[in-house]
Amino acid sequence: MLNMIRHDGPDGPPPLVIAHGLFGSARNWGVIAKRLSKDRTVIAVDMRNHGASPRMDSQSYHDMAADLSEVVRSLGNADLLGHSMGGKSAMVMALTRPEGLRRLIVGDIAPTAYTHTQIHQIDAMEAVDLSAITRRSEAEAMLADQGVEPALRSFFTQSLDLTEKRWKLNLSVLRREMPTIISFPEVSGRFDGPTLFLTGAESTYVTPEDRPRIKALFPKARFAKIPGAGHWLHADKPREFEAAVAAYLAAPDPV
């Protein structure tokens, strides 16, 4: 079972499960999960090979979908929000293992293959001399030397265990599985439940050309954009993101 961080909320509405993206963790979503828990219980997970979840040899979307399905089934039923890699995993779960899933929210990603490999970010993290650091700021300085932009330095070091002097990321598997991570598997299913594709208005990850494929797989898909947000829409515009998610989850089921 994936590691989960639970934020208890009122009984009644189905819980919301949050699946983070590549190099992320459940802790990254702590503030947003806490705010959303005023309406329902929110459970943020560490995806496999991230955070405190199990280290596995595969990072395939079918395997990550199975991980999420196990969490959803343990709750009885749930809504599911996934961003980027977590969004692809959530889509595959909805298409292949929809039992217990009520509503799906996909954060700034499409059911398609991309070309933006993140191997250079793994190179940068592996270049950090973990034996020499005592503070996150020292690791951030080393990441800066590798050309990592400021926002990502802070993001990456949230997955740094200073006590054990190790990354809480299975970087070797993520490196090997990068072609799988940036792709999207062949799937023949269809999810007929309510689905929201929530994107950043400044992002190019979901394009108009993706919509026919999205509508074929998710016939009830709706689309919304957050002005001024890029791919990291929940970090760029957190309050607007929270409001959009809460409103969608509270709305009546579409006909």
MOURTA-V65731 format. One record per helix or strand of 2 or more residues. SS is the DSSP state (alpha for helix, beta for strand). FROM is the first residue (numbers start at 1). LEN is the number of residues. If there is no record, write none. Layout:
[[SS	FROM	LEN] [SS	FROM	LEN]]
//
This chain:
[[beta	4	4] [beta	15	5] [alpha	27	10] [beta	42	4] [alpha	61	15] [beta	78	6] [alpha	85	12] [beta	101	7] [alpha	119	8] [alpha	130	3] [alpha	136	10] [alpha	150	8] [beta	160	2] [beta	166	2] [alpha	171	6] [alpha	178	4] [beta	195	6] [alpha	208	10] [beta	221	6] [alpha	233	4] [alpha	238	13]]
//
